[in-house]
Amino acid sequence: MSTKFKPVPAFATEAEERQFWESHDSTDYVDWSKAQRVRLPNLKPTSAAISLRLPVPLLERIKIAANKRDVPYQSLIKTWLAEKLESA
């Protein structure tokens, strides 16, 4: 049995496309049974590694706080920095 799919509309902006897919089911537009896995090995990471020197006692306190929350300490530092910037 052949299913007729709706054509995917053209979008002027990424925001317009995002809004469309938030309110529409992709199975009406895409035949997911024909989907293939894709690898994108040349994508650049969206984060940058930095070197940050912290006093050992401060780092130990951060690691303890992260352990209590069951999260990696670097993730906790990123979360705290983001929260601080949001409130600034």
C-alpha positions, 0 to 999 in steps of 0.5 A: 500500500502506497502512502501519499506524503504531504510536500514539505513547505519552503521556509524563509527562516530557521525560526519559521521551520522550527515553529512549523515542526513544533506543530506538525507530525513529520510522519505526514511529510517524511517516509521514515522507513527509507531513512538511512543513518548518516555520519558527519565526521567533519563537524566542529565542536560547538564548545571550546576547551579552556584552561582555568586555574583554580585553587585546589580547595575550591576545586575540591569543594566543586567536585564534592558539590558535583558528586552530591548532585551526581553530575560531572564537576565540569558540567556543574561549573558550566551550569553555575556560570550560565546561571550567573550570567543569566542573573547578571 
